[in-house]
Structure formats: structure tokens, C-alpha cells
Amino acid sequence: MSDTIIQIKNVNKWFGDFQVLKDINLEVQQKQKIVVCGPSGSGKSTLIRCINRLEEHQEGNITVDGNELTEDTKDIEKIRAEVGMVFQQFNLFPHLSILDNCTLAPIWVKKMPKKDAEELAMKQLKQVQIDDQASKFPGQLSGGQQQRCAIARALCMQPKIMLFDEPTSALDPEMIKEVLDAMVNLANAGMTMIVVTHEMGFAKEVADEVIFMDEGMIVEKNNTKDFFANPKSDRTKLFLSQIL
């Protein structure tokens, strides 16, 4: 039994004539934490959005937990049930309470009884330390609290994999730490994670591997210690010198 939970082989993707992903190859093991960094427009977000078919790749293969991503909507639904995603914007329903935001998918998608869904939601909200906000509405919460609610909501589907697309980039600086702390706790609990971020302190603390992307390609991929201490590519060195 392989420990590989995500396998990406020779993946290419275009937006019209523009090639946004070029020959991407990547394997992610169970419980592995990978940080993807790189300049804007390098294909980072597109790459992780392809993993749960929010974007469609045109060439190559993506397999998630033994299921290959194809046109088949059943496969896509199966994969989305196992892959949680947290975006830059919180994407919470403003007219629903925090608790109801978290119980919606388990009740509708997983057909979970309401009482069980609420118990699960409270457990996940407690994990990200906002269980005391459960009855409030998103507009009554700070950005950091809303993002932690978005993490709890994704966890309520009990995913095997969590994808984060620049989860702190829309936050005020003083709110970033509380979201990163919630992510560190999740990583320490053994969740498989791929995180697109510029937060290099988080990468150093949590990541097993760091990937640097530029112009749609994986320029460098290395264990975290060597990535920062001894980057091989000049392009990586330049990027790190600008953000560290």
C-alpha cells in the first residue's frame, strides 16, 4: 500500500493561449506538509485548484487518494469530499450563523443528522478557538475569526487533505498569527496539507518540503531546511532574498 495520497504527472494547463502550468510533476505523501511559494502569476493557486477540479487541467494525470480526476462528476464529487479547501476570501454565507456555515455541507452532502453535524461543528470550532462565536454571523467577526471559521467549515467534511490558497493574504497583519496558529495545530495533528503562502516563518516551522514555482513551472523542490539554507536555483535565491 503506497503512502502517496496525491500524484500529479506531466500536468499542463492553458488559459486560452497562455500556458499557466508546464509539465508539473509532484507526489504528496500522507501526512506530508508542503508549502508552495513563488511570485504572483507563477501558477501556484492554479496548481492547487486543479487538485480538486476547481480548475481543469488539459494534459497529464492527477490522482487523489487512488481516484483519478477525470470528466466523471462522480469522481470529482468523491475527491471534493476528501479535499478541504480554504481560500484568500473567506467565502462564508453572510446570512447564516457561524455554526450553520459549518453544518451546511455535512448535512446536505454527507446526509449527516443535524444534531451530529452540530456536535462535529462545535468540536472543529473549538479546535480553531472560536467556539464562543458559533451563534454570531460572519459580519460580526474579525477577518482572522472568519478565516478560522472557514478552516473549521472545511474540517467539518472530515477531509483527508487540506489545501490552503494564500489564507492570510487578505488579513490585517495582527490577525495573521491566529490563523497560522490554527494551521500549525492542524499540521501537528497529522493532516496532509498543501499551502500556497508567502509566510516563510510558517513554512520553516511546519513544512516537510517547500516548492518554488515561477512561470508555471516547479523551479525547485527540496526539504525545508535545505530549501532555505542552500537553494540551488538562482531564481529561488533571488526570490528568497526579496521576501526574507
N, C-alpha and C positions, 0 to 999 in steps of 0.2 A: 504494500500500500504506500503510494507516494505521499510525501508531505506537501507536495506542490498544490496550492489552492487556486492560484491564478497563473495561467500560461498565455503569453502573448507572443505570437510567431509571425514575423515578417509583415507587420501591420502597416498599411498605408491608408491615408485618408486625404481627400481633397475637399475644399470648399470652392466649387466652380473650377477655375484653372489653378487655384492656389493650393499647393500641397502642404497640408498642415502637419501631417505625421509621415515620417520617412523611414521605412524599414525598421519598425520598432520591435525589439525582442526583449522579453522580460519574464522572469519567473519569480513568483512570490510564494514563499513557504508559509504554512500555517503558523500563526502567532508572530510572524515577522512584522517589523515596523519599518516602513520605507518612507523617506522624505524625498519629494521631488521639488527641485528648485531650478531657477533659471529666469532670464529676463522675460518681460511681458511679450506675449505673442510667440513664445517658443514651443507651444503645443502641450504644455503641462495639463491645463484644465481639460483640453480636448481628449488627452490620453485617458484621464480617469473617467471622463464622461462616457468614453467608449466601453468601459468595463461593465457598466450596467445599461448600455444601449440608449443612453440619453443622446448620444451621437452614434451614427452608423459608420463603421469602417468599410472601405470599398475592397481592400485586398488583405489577405492574411487571415489568421485564426486567433480568436480569443476564447479560451476555455476557463470557466469559473466553477470550481468545485465539481469537476467532471462533466459539466454541461457546456457544450459549445454554443456560443452566441450565433444564432442564425436568424433568418427571416421569421422563423416559427415563434408566434407570440407566446405559446405555452412555455417555450424555453426562456424567453425574456421574462415572463412573469415569475418563473421558478428562480431565476437568477436575482431578480429585483427583491424577492422575498428574503434572500440571503445576504444582500449587499445593502448596507445602510449608507446614506449619503448626507453630508452636511455642506451647505453652500455658503458663499460670502454673505448673501442676503438670507434672512432667517426663514423666509417663506412660510411663516405661521399664518393660520387663518385668524384675522383680526376679530371676527365676531364670535370666536369660540374661546372658552377659558383655556388656560394652560393645560389643565387636566384633560379637557375634551380634545385639544390638539393632539395629545399623546395617545388617547384611546381610539381615535377615529380609525386608523389603519388596522390595528389588531381586531377591532370589532367587524369592520367591513371586509378586510382582505383575508384575515385568518379565522373569521367567524367565531371569535372568542366571546364568551359571555361577558356582558358589561361589567359585572362585579369583578371577574378575574382580570379584565383589561384595566380596571381602575386600580386594583391592587398592584399589578405589574407597573403601571404608570407611576404610582406613588413611590415604588421602590427605585425606579430609574431617576425620578426627580430628586429623590433623596441622595442618590449616588452623585448627582451633579450639584447638590446642595441648594436646590430651590424648591423643595417640597412644601415650604411655607408659603409659596406663591401660587399654589395649584389652582386656587379659585379666582385668581386675577385674570385679566385679559392682556394679550401681548402689549398693547399700547401703554399699559400701566407699569411695564417693566423696563429696566435699562437695556441697552444693546447687549451687554455681556450676559445678562439674565436671559434675554430672548435667545441668544445663541446657545446657552446651556440647555434651554428648553428644547431647541432644535436637535441637540445631541441626544437628550433623553427620549424625544419622539422617535428618532431613528433606532435607538436601542430597544424601544418597545416592540419592534418587529423581531427582536432576538436574532439579529444578523450574525453571520459568521465573519463578515468582513465589513470594515468601516472605511469609507472614502471621505476625505475632507478636502474641499476646494477653497483654499485661502480663507479658512474660517475666521480669522481675526482681522482681515484687511478692511472691513467696514466698521471696525470698533474704535472708540476713543482709546488712546494709549493706556489709560488706567484700568480699562476693562479687559485688556488682552490677557493679563495674568490669570484671571479667574477662569477664562475659557481654556487656556493652555493647561492649567492645573487639572481641570476636568479631563482633558485629553491624556495627560500624564497618568492619571489614575486608571483610565481605561486601558492604556498601554500596559501598565503594571499588572492589570488583571488578566492579561494574555490575549487581548483582542488583536486580530490581524488588521493592520492599518496601512493605508497609503495616504500620505498627507502632502498636498501641494501648499507650500508656505515659504515665506521669507524669514520666518522666525528661526534663526540659526542656533540660538540658545536651546530651543525646544529640540531641534534636530540633534544637537550634541548630547542632550540628556536622554532622548527616547529612541532615536533611530538605530536600527541594526545596519542599514545601508542608506547612503544618500546617492541620488541620481541627479545629475546636472543635464538639463536639456537646453538646446539652442537651435533655432531654425528647424524645428520639427524632428530633430534627431537626439538620441541619447549620446551626449558627448563623453560623459564619464559616469561610471558607476563603481562605487567602492564601499568598503566598510567605513563606518563613520569616522573612526579615528584617523585612518589613512587619507580619507577624503579631505579632511581639514588640515592635517599635518603635512601631507605630501601629495597635493593634487598634481596629476600628470599633464593634463592639457593646459596650454597657455590660456585658452578661453576660460577654463574653470578658474585659473589663478586670477585672471582679470576680474571676473565676476565676484569672487570672494574678497578681493582687495577693495572692491567698491561697497560691499554690504557689511563686512565685518568691522 
